[in-house]
Amino acid sequence: MSTGATEFIEIRQYTDGEVIFNAGEPSQCMYEIQHGQVEIYLNYGRPDQKLLSQLGKDAMFGEMGMLEGVPRSATAVAKGERVEISEITWPLLGKYFKTKPSKIVMMMQQISDRLRLANEQNNAARTTIELALKTADEQNNLGAVRRVLQRYVWDNQ
């Protein structure tokens, strides 16, 4: 990783496969991709690793953790020979949005999209649990309940 600066925001460069941040680390900044791609993973480097998202130029990530002040929920990994990202810290956020007001709308849209997806997943899980409970009541068969729940897990990996 190498660093540079443009205006008031630090630009960091990463190579393919380099970890930008790990799940569980403190969230002290957010990022905007200037060049290349970034992949977001759950359980990165483990057998149950799951790719959550592939992000390209102009996408922002890490904003939720920074805004909430909670540890990172996933791991971000550089994808491509040269990945350049702007690192935007809390003290610089206001100036960043003043110079790039369209990014406020973009960030709100991204957060809205994530919330919508989380709601859809929550509703699907609730529906599956309701089906499992109905199956348990109707068939009094734990094997049938297990199959309903296992199908949900398989379909959502």
OpenMM code with the backbone's topology and positions (N, CA, C; nanometers):
from openmm import Vec3, app, unit

residues = "MET SER THR GLY ALA THR GLU PHE ILE GLU ILE ARG GLN TYR THR ASP GLY GLU VAL ILE PHE ASN ALA GLY GLU PRO SER GLN CYS MET TYR GLU ILE GLN HIS GLY GLN VAL GLU ILE TYR LEU ASN TYR GLY ARG PRO ASP GLN LYS LEU LEU SER GLN LEU GLY LYS ASP ALA MET PHE GLY GLU MET GLY MET LEU GLU GLY VAL PRO ARG SER ALA THR ALA VAL ALA LYS GLY GLU ARG VAL GLU ILE SER GLU ILE THR TRP PRO LEU LEU GLY LYS TYR PHE LYS THR LYS PRO SER LYS ILE VAL MET MET MET GLN GLN ILE SER ASP ARG LEU ARG LEU ALA ASN GLU GLN ASN ASN ALA ALA ARG THR THR ILE GLU LEU ALA LEU LYS THR ALA ASP GLU GLN ASN ASN LEU GLY ALA VAL ARG ARG VAL LEU GLN ARG TYR VAL TRP ASP ASN GLN".split()
positions = [
    Vec3(0.0841, -0.1167, 0.0000),
    Vec3(0.0000, 0.0000, 0.0000),
    Vec3(0.0886, 0.1229, 0.0000),
    Vec3(0.0546, 0.2186, -0.0792),
    Vec3(0.1233, 0.3473, -0.0756),
    Vec3(0.0186, 0.4558, -0.0592),
    Vec3(0.0639, 0.5742, -0.0176),
    Vec3(-0.0311, 0.6820, 0.0063),
    Vec3(0.0100, 0.8070, -0.0671),
    Vec3(-0.0841, 0.8942, -0.0853),
    Vec3(-0.0634, 1.0248, -0.1453),
    Vec3(-0.1766, 1.1133, -0.0982),
    Vec3(-0.1794, 1.2376, -0.1403),
    Vec3(-0.2883, 1.3256, -0.0982),
    Vec3(-0.3324, 1.4108, -0.2157),
    Vec3(-0.4591, 1.4354, -0.2235),
    Vec3(-0.5142, 1.5275, -0.3215),
    Vec3(-0.6128, 1.6156, -0.2471),
    Vec3(-0.5996, 1.7459, -0.2612),
    Vec3(-0.6796, 1.8416, -0.1865),
    Vec3(-0.6648, 1.8123, -0.0373),
    Vec3(-0.7702, 1.7658, 0.0259),
    Vec3(-0.7695, 1.7438, 0.1696),
    Vec3(-0.7916, 1.5976, 0.2062),
    Vec3(-0.8044, 1.5120, 0.1064),
    Vec3(-0.8342, 1.3705, 0.1311),
    Vec3(-0.7142, 1.2859, 0.0939),
    Vec3(-0.6834, 1.1915, 0.1784),
    Vec3(-0.5703, 1.1032, 0.1530),
    Vec3(-0.6096, 0.9952, 0.0520),
    Vec3(-0.5242, 0.9743, -0.0473),
    Vec3(-0.5438, 0.8693, -0.1470),
    Vec3(-0.4500, 0.7542, -0.1116),
    Vec3(-0.5050, 0.6352, -0.1029),
    Vec3(-0.4248, 0.5164, -0.0729),
    Vec3(-0.4287, 0.4233, -0.1935),
    Vec3(-0.3164, 0.3578, -0.2189),
    Vec3(-0.3068, 0.2621, -0.3291),
    Vec3(-0.2846, 0.1222, -0.2720),
    Vec3(-0.3549, 0.0261, -0.3307),
    Vec3(-0.3471, -0.1132, -0.2893),
    Vec3(-0.3232, -0.2001, -0.4119),
    Vec3(-0.2691, -0.3182, -0.3885),
    Vec3(-0.2506, -0.4154, -0.4955),
    Vec3(-0.3523, -0.5278, -0.4800),
    Vec3(-0.3647, -0.6095, -0.5816),
    Vec3(-0.4627, -0.7186, -0.5836),
    Vec3(-0.4502, -0.8085, -0.4611),
    Vec3(-0.5612, -0.8283, -0.3928),
    Vec3(-0.5660, -0.9165, -0.2772),
    Vec3(-0.5280, -0.8518, -0.1458),
    Vec3(-0.4858, -0.7283, -0.1483),
    Vec3(-0.4468, -0.6606, -0.0253),
    Vec3(-0.5712, -0.6217, 0.0540),
    Vec3(-0.5674, -0.6492, 0.1831),
    Vec3(-0.6804, -0.6177, 0.2704),
    Vec3(-0.6785, -0.4692, 0.3046),
    Vec3(-0.7910, -0.4036, 0.2837),
    Vec3(-0.8063, -0.2616, 0.3149),
    Vec3(-0.8435, -0.2462, 0.4620),
    Vec3(-0.9387, -0.3254, 0.5066),
    Vec3(-0.9692, -0.3356, 0.6494),
    Vec3(-1.0324, -0.4714, 0.6753),
    Vec3(-1.0202, -0.5170, 0.8000),
    Vec3(-1.0742, -0.6453, 0.8429),
    Vec3(-1.1992, -0.6259, 0.9274),
    Vec3(-1.2873, -0.7236, 0.9223),
    Vec3(-1.4037, -0.7244, 1.0105),
    Vec3(-1.3539, -0.7172, 1.1544),
    Vec3(-1.4236, -0.6386, 1.2347),
    Vec3(-1.3887, -0.6256, 1.3750),
    Vec3(-1.2971, -0.5084, 1.4066),
    Vec3(-1.2331, -0.4508, 1.3051),
    Vec3(-1.1454, -0.3361, 1.3280),
    Vec3(-1.2283, -0.2105, 1.3537),
    Vec3(-1.1698, -0.1124, 1.4235),
    Vec3(-1.2416, 0.0139, 1.4445),
    Vec3(-1.2739, 0.0826, 1.3119),
    Vec3(-1.3853, 0.1537, 1.3093),
    Vec3(-1.4304, 0.2250, 1.1889),
    Vec3(-1.4020, 0.3734, 1.2065),
    Vec3(-1.2893, 0.4183, 1.1557),
    Vec3(-1.2517, 0.5582, 1.1746),
    Vec3(-1.2609, 0.6399, 1.0467),
    Vec3(-1.2971, 0.5756, 0.9352),
    Vec3(-1.3069, 0.6479, 0.8085),
    Vec3(-1.3973, 0.5713, 0.7133),
    Vec3(-1.4305, 0.6374, 0.6024),
    Vec3(-1.5008, 0.5722, 0.4932),
    Vec3(-1.4154, 0.5903, 0.3685),
    Vec3(-1.4535, 0.5259, 0.2606),
    Vec3(-1.3703, 0.5249, 0.1412),
    Vec3(-1.4525, 0.5507, 0.0161),
    Vec3(-1.3854, 0.6079, -0.0846),
    Vec3(-1.4425, 0.6221, -0.2181),
    Vec3(-1.3414, 0.5628, -0.3161),
    Vec3(-1.3869, 0.4738, -0.4027),
    Vec3(-1.2972, 0.4090, -0.4983),
    Vec3(-1.2691, 0.5045, -0.6138),
    Vec3(-1.1427, 0.5326, -0.6372),
    Vec3(-1.0996, 0.6193, -0.7470),
    Vec3(-1.0621, 0.5371, -0.8706),
    Vec3(-1.0058, 0.4181, -0.8465),
    Vec3(-0.9617, 0.3312, -0.9567),
    Vec3(-0.9612, 0.1876, -0.9071),
    Vec3(-1.0054, 0.0959, -0.9919),
    Vec3(-1.0049, -0.0461, -0.9564),
    Vec3(-1.1341, -0.0900, -0.8913),
    Vec3(-1.1254, -0.2030, -0.8227),
    Vec3(-1.2429, -0.2604, -0.7579),
    Vec3(-1.2085, -0.3026, -0.6155),
    Vec3(-1.3136, -0.3130, -0.5352),
    Vec3(-1.3018, -0.3607, -0.3978),
    Vec3(-1.4101, -0.4655, -0.3768),
    Vec3(-1.3738, -0.5740, -0.3103),
    Vec3(-1.4707, -0.6776, -0.2761),
    Vec3(-1.4903, -0.6777, -0.1252),
    Vec3(-1.6150, -0.6958, -0.0840),
    Vec3(-1.6516, -0.6964, 0.0568),
    Vec3(-1.6925, -0.8392, 0.0947),
    Vec3(-1.6313, -0.8919, 0.2007),
    Vec3(-1.6516, -1.0312, 0.2409),
    Vec3(-1.6939, -1.0445, 0.3863),
    Vec3(-1.7732, -1.1459, 0.4122),
    Vec3(-1.7941, -1.1980, 0.5466),
    Vec3(-1.6998, -1.3167, 0.5626),
    Vec3(-1.6437, -1.3332, 0.6796),
    Vec3(-1.5584, -1.4482, 0.7111),
    Vec3(-1.4425, -1.4644, 0.6127),
    Vec3(-1.3810, -1.3534, 0.5757),
    Vec3(-1.2735, -1.3558, 0.4763),
    Vec3(-1.1598, -1.4491, 0.5192),
    Vec3(-1.1163, -1.5325, 0.4248),
    Vec3(-1.0050, -1.6238, 0.4482),
    Vec3(-1.0421, -1.7510, 0.5209),
    Vec3(-1.1694, -1.7696, 0.5484),
    Vec3(-1.2159, -1.8911, 0.6159),
    Vec3(-1.2932, -1.9767, 0.5157),
    Vec3(-1.3119, -2.1043, 0.5456),
    Vec3(-1.3861, -2.1907, 0.4523),
    Vec3(-1.5282, -2.1417, 0.4238),
    Vec3(-1.5894, -2.0729, 0.5201),
    Vec3(-1.7267, -2.0241, 0.5007),
    Vec3(-1.7291, -1.8789, 0.4516),
    Vec3(-1.6197, -1.8348, 0.3890),
    Vec3(-1.6096, -1.6999, 0.3321),
    Vec3(-1.7256, -1.6745, 0.2365),
    Vec3(-1.7816, -1.5520, 0.2433),
    Vec3(-1.8927, -1.5174, 0.1543),
    Vec3(-1.8697, -1.3786, 0.0960),
    Vec3(-1.8723, -1.3705, -0.0367),
    Vec3(-1.8605, -1.2423, -0.1059),
    Vec3(-1.9947, -1.1704, -0.0959),
    Vec3(-1.9931, -1.0521, -0.0359),
    Vec3(-2.1158, -0.9745, -0.0199),
    Vec3(-2.1378, -0.8766, -0.1333),
    Vec3(-2.0268, -0.8165, -0.1806),
    Vec3(-2.0417, -0.7108, -0.2790),
    Vec3(-1.9122, -0.6882, -0.3557),
    Vec3(-1.9275, -0.6492, -0.4821),
    Vec3(-1.8145, -0.6068, -0.5648),
    Vec3(-1.8416, -0.4625, -0.6030),
    Vec3(-1.7484, -0.3763, -0.5681),
    Vec3(-1.7662, -0.2332, -0.5888),
    Vec3(-1.6639, -0.1802, -0.6875),
    Vec3(-1.7037, -0.0834, -0.7688),
    Vec3(-1.6148, -0.0244, -0.8674),
    Vec3(-1.5976, 0.1253, -0.8468),
    Vec3(-1.5380, 0.1878, -0.9458),
    Vec3(-1.5055, 0.3312, -0.9414),
    Vec3(-1.6243, 0.4144, -0.8938),
    Vec3(-1.5944, 0.5095, -0.8081),
    Vec3(-1.6882, 0.6052, -0.7499),
    Vec3(-1.7763, 0.5480, -0.6388),
    Vec3(-1.7728, 0.4172, -0.6166),
    Vec3(-1.8522, 0.3601, -0.5077),
    Vec3(-1.7902, 0.3982, -0.3740),
    Vec3(-1.8746, 0.4111, -0.2741),
    Vec3(-1.8287, 0.4390, -0.1385),
    Vec3(-1.8546, 0.3158, -0.0529),
    Vec3(-1.7677, 0.2964, 0.0454),
    Vec3(-1.7873, 0.1866, 0.1388),
    Vec3(-1.7257, 0.2239, 0.2728),
    Vec3(-1.7683, 0.1536, 0.3767),
    Vec3(-1.7180, 0.1801, 0.5103),
    Vec3(-1.7889, 0.2940, 0.5812),
    Vec3(-1.8876, 0.3540, 0.5151),
    Vec3(-1.9535, 0.4707, 0.5732),
    Vec3(-2.0421, 0.4356, 0.6920),
    Vec3(-2.1041, 0.3198, 0.6886),
    Vec3(-2.1956, 0.2853, 0.7971),
    Vec3(-2.1211, 0.2709, 0.9291),
    Vec3(-2.0084, 0.2015, 0.9261),
    Vec3(-1.9292, 0.1859, 1.0479),
    Vec3(-1.8789, 0.3185, 1.1002),
    Vec3(-1.8326, 0.4038, 1.0083),
    Vec3(-1.7815, 0.5336, 1.0499),
    Vec3(-1.8936, 0.6181, 1.1118),
    Vec3(-2.0092, 0.6208, 1.0485),
    Vec3(-2.1199, 0.7010, 1.0984),
    Vec3(-2.1714, 0.6488, 1.2325),
    Vec3(-2.1716, 0.5175, 1.2494),
    Vec3(-2.2224, 0.4579, 1.3727),
    Vec3(-2.1161, 0.4461, 1.4814),
    Vec3(-1.9887, 0.4496, 1.4409),
    Vec3(-1.8799, 0.4354, 1.5373),
    Vec3(-1.8659, 0.2947, 1.5918),
    Vec3(-1.9046, 0.1976, 1.5117),
    Vec3(-1.8942, 0.0574, 1.5535),
    Vec3(-1.7855, -0.0120, 1.4703),
    Vec3(-1.7345, -0.1259, 1.5181),
    Vec3(-1.6321, -0.1973, 1.4405),
    Vec3(-1.6835, -0.2412, 1.3035),
    Vec3(-1.5909, -0.2618, 1.2118),
    Vec3(-1.6244, -0.3072, 1.0764),
    Vec3(-1.6975, -0.4400, 1.0841),
    Vec3(-1.8013, -0.4531, 1.0021),
    Vec3(-1.8814, -0.5757, 1.0020),
    Vec3(-1.8340, -0.6754, 0.8977),
    Vec3(-1.7452, -0.6325, 0.8096),
    Vec3(-1.6969, -0.7192, 0.7022),
    Vec3(-1.5528, -0.6794, 0.6686),
    Vec3(-1.4926, -0.7539, 0.5775),
    Vec3(-1.3554, -0.7282, 0.5333),
    Vec3(-1.3583, -0.6756, 0.3909),
    Vec3(-1.2797, -0.5712, 0.3643),
    Vec3(-1.2693, -0.5119, 0.2307),
    Vec3(-1.1336, -0.5502, 0.1715),
    Vec3(-1.1360, -0.5985, 0.0454),
    Vec3(-1.0153, -0.6475, -0.0202),
    Vec3(-1.0028, -0.5830, -0.1580),
    Vec3(-0.8815, -0.5349, -0.1897),
    Vec3(-0.8554, -0.4755, -0.3207),
    Vec3(-0.8603, -0.5829, -0.4277),
    Vec3(-0.9169, -0.5481, -0.5435),
    Vec3(-0.9280, -0.6413, -0.6551),
    Vec3(-0.8757, -0.5722, -0.7805),
    Vec3(-0.7652, -0.6198, -0.8326),
    Vec3(-0.7057, -0.5606, -0.9514),
    Vec3(-0.5626, -0.5175, -0.9252),
    Vec3(-0.4896, -0.4936, -1.0335),
    Vec3(-0.3484, -0.4582, -1.0209),
    Vec3(-0.3263, -0.3296, -0.9433),
    Vec3(-0.4119, -0.2316, -0.9676),
    Vec3(-0.3954, -0.1015, -0.9014),
    Vec3(-0.5314, -0.0550, -0.8531),
    Vec3(-0.5435, -0.0443, -0.7230),
    Vec3(-0.6670, 0.0043, -0.6629),
    Vec3(-0.6325, 0.1313, -0.5866),
    Vec3(-0.7021, 0.2393, -0.6195),
    Vec3(-0.6829, 0.3660, -0.5504),
    Vec3(-0.8128, 0.4049, -0.4834),
    Vec3(-0.8033, 0.4362, -0.3557),
    Vec3(-0.9224, 0.4781, -0.2830),
    Vec3(-0.8928, 0.6023, -0.2005),
    Vec3(-0.9925, 0.6891, -0.1922),
    Vec3(-0.9846, 0.8062, -0.1058),
    Vec3(-1.0269, 0.7640, 0.0333),
    Vec3(-0.9516, 0.8067, 0.1310),
    Vec3(-0.9853, 0.7807, 0.2701),
    Vec3(-1.0426, 0.9091, 0.3292),
    Vec3(-1.1670, 0.9020, 0.3735),
    Vec3(-1.2369, 1.0198, 0.4240),
    Vec3(-1.2640, 0.9992, 0.5729),
    Vec3(-1.2012, 1.0807, 0.6551),
    Vec3(-1.2186, 1.0708, 0.7995),
    Vec3(-1.3338, 1.1594, 0.8456),
    Vec3(-1.3789, 1.1361, 0.9667),
    Vec3(-1.4907, 1.2120, 1.0221),
    Vec3(-1.4652, 1.3630, 1.0186),
    Vec3(-1.3468, 1.4115, 1.0596),
    Vec3(-1.3243, 1.5570, 1.0562),
    Vec3(-1.3313, 1.6162, 0.9145),
    Vec3(-1.3064, 1.5360, 0.8121),
    Vec3(-1.3077, 1.5855, 0.6744),
    Vec3(-1.4411, 1.5655, 0.6034),
    Vec3(-1.5347, 1.4963, 0.6673),
    Vec3(-1.6599, 1.4596, 0.6015),
    Vec3(-1.7385, 1.5822, 0.5529),
    Vec3(-1.7510, 1.6829, 0.6353),
    Vec3(-1.8255, 1.8025, 0.5950),
    Vec3(-1.7634, 1.8701, 0.4745),
    Vec3(-1.6318, 1.8847, 0.4731),
    Vec3(-1.5628, 1.9468, 0.3600),
    Vec3(-1.5768, 1.8604, 0.2341),
    Vec3(-1.5704, 1.7293, 0.2523),
    Vec3(-1.5866, 1.6359, 0.1402),
    Vec3(-1.7228, 1.6564, 0.0739),
    Vec3(-1.8281, 1.6620, 0.1550),
    Vec3(-1.9626, 1.6778, 0.1003),
    Vec3(-1.9849, 1.8172, 0.0418),
    Vec3(-1.9163, 1.9186, 0.0955),
    Vec3(-1.9276, 2.0529, 0.0376),
    Vec3(-1.8657, 2.0586, -0.1014),
    Vec3(-1.7557, 1.9860, -0.1210),
    Vec3(-1.6908, 1.9868, -0.2520),
    Vec3(-1.7537, 1.8863, -0.3480),
    Vec3(-1.8246, 1.7857, -0.2946),
    Vec3(-1.8884, 1.6830, -0.3768),
    Vec3(-2.0299, 1.6556, -0.3239),
    Vec3(-2.1217, 1.7520, -0.3367),
    Vec3(-2.2553, 1.7341, -0.2783),
    Vec3(-2.3319, 1.6150, -0.3353),
    Vec3(-2.3040, 1.5750, -0.4577),
    Vec3(-2.3748, 1.4597, -0.5155),
    Vec3(-2.3428, 1.3310, -0.4401),
    Vec3(-2.2314, 1.3295, -0.3678),
    Vec3(-2.1933, 1.2096, -0.2926),
    Vec3(-2.2860, 1.1854, -0.1745),
    Vec3(-2.3488, 1.2915, -0.1233),
    Vec3(-2.4456, 1.2737, -0.0145),
    Vec3(-2.5605, 1.1868, -0.0636),
    Vec3(-2.6126, 1.2199, -0.1813),
    Vec3(-2.7235, 1.1432, -0.2385),
    Vec3(-2.6781, 1.0002, -0.2666),
    Vec3(-2.5571, 0.9833, -0.3211),
    Vec3(-2.5057, 0.8502, -0.3512),
    Vec3(-2.4945, 0.7664, -0.2233),
    Vec3(-2.4414, 0.8269, -0.1181),
    Vec3(-2.4267, 0.7543, 0.0072),
    Vec3(-2.5631, 0.7166, 0.0644),
    Vec3(-2.6587, 0.8090, 0.0594),
    Vec3(-2.7928, 0.7792, 0.1086),
    Vec3(-2.8568, 0.6666, 0.0276),
    Vec3(-2.8344, 0.6659, -0.1034),
    Vec3(-2.8898, 0.5602, -0.1887),
    Vec3(-2.8292, 0.4250, -0.1530),
    Vec3(-2.6977, 0.4228, -0.1323),
    Vec3(-2.6315, 0.2975, -0.0954),
    Vec3(-2.6840, 0.2449, 0.0373),
    Vec3(-2.6995, 0.3330, 0.1349),
    Vec3(-2.7508, 0.2904, 0.2652),
    Vec3(-2.8950, 0.2429, 0.2511),
    Vec3(-2.9730, 0.3125, 0.1709),
    Vec3(-3.1111, 0.2715, 0.1459),
    Vec3(-3.1169, 0.1345, 0.0796),
    Vec3(-3.0294, 0.1108, -0.0182),
    Vec3(-3.0251, -0.0192, -0.0860),
    Vec3(-2.9916, -0.1310, 0.0123),
    Vec3(-2.8958, -0.1055, 0.1008),
    Vec3(-2.8575, -0.2068, 0.1991),
    Vec3(-2.9710, -0.2342, 0.2963),
    Vec3(-3.0395, -0.1286, 0.3371),
    Vec3(-3.1522, -0.1455, 0.4281),
    Vec3(-3.2646, -0.2235, 0.3612),
    Vec3(-3.2919, -0.1923, 0.2348),
    Vec3(-3.3953, -0.2653, 0.1606),
    Vec3(-3.3599, -0.4138, 0.1508),
    Vec3(-3.2351, -0.4449, 0.1183),
    Vec3(-3.1909, -0.5844, 0.1097),
    Vec3(-3.2026, -0.6535, 0.2454),
    Vec3(-3.1623, -0.5848, 0.3509),
    Vec3(-3.1727, -0.6436, 0.4847),
    Vec3(-3.3187, -0.6713, 0.5203),
    Vec3(-3.4074, -0.5801, 0.4842),
    Vec3(-3.5499, -0.6016, 0.5090),
    Vec3(-3.6026, -0.7215, 0.4312),
    Vec3(-3.5610, -0.7334, 0.3053),
    Vec3(-3.6035, -0.8479, 0.2240),
    Vec3(-3.5532, -0.9788, 0.2844),
    Vec3(-3.4281, -0.9805, 0.3282),
    Vec3(-3.3727, -1.1015, 0.3898),
    Vec3(-3.4433, -1.1328, 0.5207),
    Vec3(-3.4735, -1.0317, 0.5984),
    Vec3(-3.5446, -1.0511, 0.7235),
    Vec3(-3.6841, -1.1075, 0.6978),
    Vec3(-3.7533, -1.0533, 0.5980),
    Vec3(-3.8871, -1.1037, 0.5650),
    Vec3(-3.8821, -1.2473, 0.5159),
    Vec3(-3.7817, -1.2806, 0.4345),
    Vec3(-3.7672, -1.4188, 0.3862),
    Vec3(-3.7397, -1.5136, 0.5026),
    Vec3(-3.6559, -1.4718, 0.5948),
    Vec3(-3.6257, -1.5561, 0.7109),
    Vec3(-3.7506, -1.5754, 0.7972),
    Vec3(-3.8248, -1.4673, 0.8179),
    Vec3(-3.9472, -1.4766, 0.8978),
    Vec3(-4.0479, -1.5712, 0.8321),
    Vec3(-4.0635, -1.5593, 0.6998),
    Vec3(-4.1552, -1.6467, 0.6266),
    Vec3(-4.1132, -1.7922, 0.6396),
    Vec3(-3.9841, -1.8181, 0.6315),
    Vec3(-3.9328, -1.9554, 0.6443),
    Vec3(-3.9564, -2.0100, 0.7842),
    Vec3(-3.9345, -1.9282, 0.8842),
    Vec3(-3.9585, -1.9722, 1.0222),
    Vec3(-4.1068, -2.0011, 1.0431),
    Vec3(-4.1914, -1.9146, 0.9884),
    Vec3(-4.3358, -1.9391, 0.9995),
    Vec3(-4.3753, -2.0697, 0.9313),
    Vec3(-4.3161, -2.0971, 0.8142),
    Vec3(-4.3431, -2.2224, 0.7446),
    Vec3(-4.2946, -2.3419, 0.8264),
    Vec3(-4.1770, -2.3288, 0.8868),
    Vec3(-4.1240, -2.4382, 0.9696),
    Vec3(-4.2146, -2.4638, 1.0895),
    Vec3(-4.2632, -2.3573, 1.1529),
    Vec3(-4.3533, -2.3747, 1.2667),
    Vec3(-4.4857, -2.4375, 1.2242),
    Vec3(-4.5366, -2.3958, 1.1081),
    Vec3(-4.6609, -2.4542, 1.0564),
    Vec3(-4.6403, -2.6028, 1.0252),
    Vec3(-4.5256, -2.6330, 0.9642),
    Vec3(-4.4928, -2.7731, 0.9329),
    Vec3(-4.4837, -2.8548, 1.0612),
    Vec3(-4.4217, -2.7972, 1.1639),
    Vec3(-4.4101, -2.8670, 1.2919),
    Vec3(-4.5478, -2.8948, 1.3514),
    Vec3(-4.6368, -2.7956, 1.3438),
    Vec3(-4.7721, -2.8135, 1.3971),
    Vec3(-4.8501, -2.9188, 1.3186),
    Vec3(-4.8394, -2.9133, 1.1852),
    Vec3(-4.9188, -3.0029, 1.1003),
    Vec3(-4.8646, -3.1459, 1.0996),
    Vec3(-4.7321, -3.1604, 1.0953),
    Vec3(-4.6741, -3.2929, 1.0770),
    Vec3(-4.6131, -3.3519, 1.2034),
    Vec3(-4.5959, -3.2670, 1.3053),
    Vec3(-4.5311, -3.3131, 1.4272),
    Vec3(-4.4060, -3.3950, 1.3948),
    Vec3(-4.3245, -3.3378, 1.3049),
    Vec3(-4.2087, -3.4100, 1.2520),
    Vec3(-4.0893, -3.3151, 1.2453),
    Vec3(-3.9933, -3.3338, 1.3324),
    Vec3(-3.8775, -3.2454, 1.3352),
    Vec3(-3.7924, -3.2575, 1.2098),
    Vec3(-3.7940, -3.3740, 1.1458),
    Vec3(-3.7197, -3.3910, 1.0202),
    Vec3(-3.7735, -3.2994, 0.9125),
    Vec3(-3.9055, -3.2840, 0.9046),
    Vec3(-3.9667, -3.1949, 0.8052),
    Vec3(-3.9309, -3.0497, 0.8350),
    Vec3(-3.9290, -3.0142, 0.9616),
    Vec3(-3.8911, -2.8782, 1.0008),
    Vec3(-3.7460, -2.8526, 0.9627),
    Vec3(-3.6599, -2.9488, 0.9912),
    Vec3(-3.5188, -2.9360, 0.9572),
    Vec3(-3.5005, -2.9144, 0.8071),
    Vec3(-3.5773, -2.9868, 0.7249),
    Vec3(-3.5660, -2.9728, 0.5794),
    Vec3(-3.6070, -2.8330, 0.5335),
    Vec3(-3.7137, -2.7787, 0.5913),
    Vec3(-3.7578, -2.6431, 0.5556),
    Vec3(-3.6484, -2.5419, 0.5891),
    Vec3(-3.5930, -2.5534, 0.7085),
    Vec3(-3.4891, -2.4592, 0.7504),
    Vec3(-3.3604, -2.4785, 0.6717),
    Vec3(-3.3239, -2.6020, 0.6437),
    Vec3(-3.2014, -2.6282, 0.5683),
    Vec3(-3.2126, -2.5745, 0.4261),
    Vec3(-3.3301, -2.5880, 0.3645),
    Vec3(-3.3493, -2.5334, 0.2300),
    Vec3(-3.3275, -2.3826, 0.2301),
    Vec3(-3.3776, -2.3146, 0.3336),
    Vec3(-3.3564, -2.1698, 0.3434),
    Vec3(-3.2078, -2.1375, 0.3536),
    Vec3(-3.1362, -2.2107, 0.4357),
    Vec3(-2.9922, -2.1877, 0.4515),
    Vec3(-2.9201, -2.2102, 0.3188),
    Vec3(-2.9508, -2.3179, 0.2494),
    Vec3(-2.8850, -2.3480, 0.1222),
    Vec3(-2.9153, -2.2393, 0.0185),
    Vec3(-3.0399, -2.1962, 0.0135),
    Vec3(-3.0800, -2.0960, -0.0858),
    Vec3(-3.0193, -1.9591, -0.0589),
    Vec3(-2.9732, -1.9355, 0.0637),
    Vec3(-2.9243, -1.8027, 0.0999),
    Vec3(-2.7773, -1.7991, 0.1361),
    Vec3(-2.7016, -1.8952, 0.0878),
    Vec3(-2.5563, -1.8936, 0.1124),
    Vec3(-2.4874, -1.8086, 0.0117),
] * unit.nanometer
topology = app.Topology()
chain = topology.addChain("A")
for resn in residues:
    res = topology.addResidue(resn, chain)
    for name in ("N", "CA", "C"):
        topology.addAtom(name, app.Element.getBySymbol(name[0]), res)
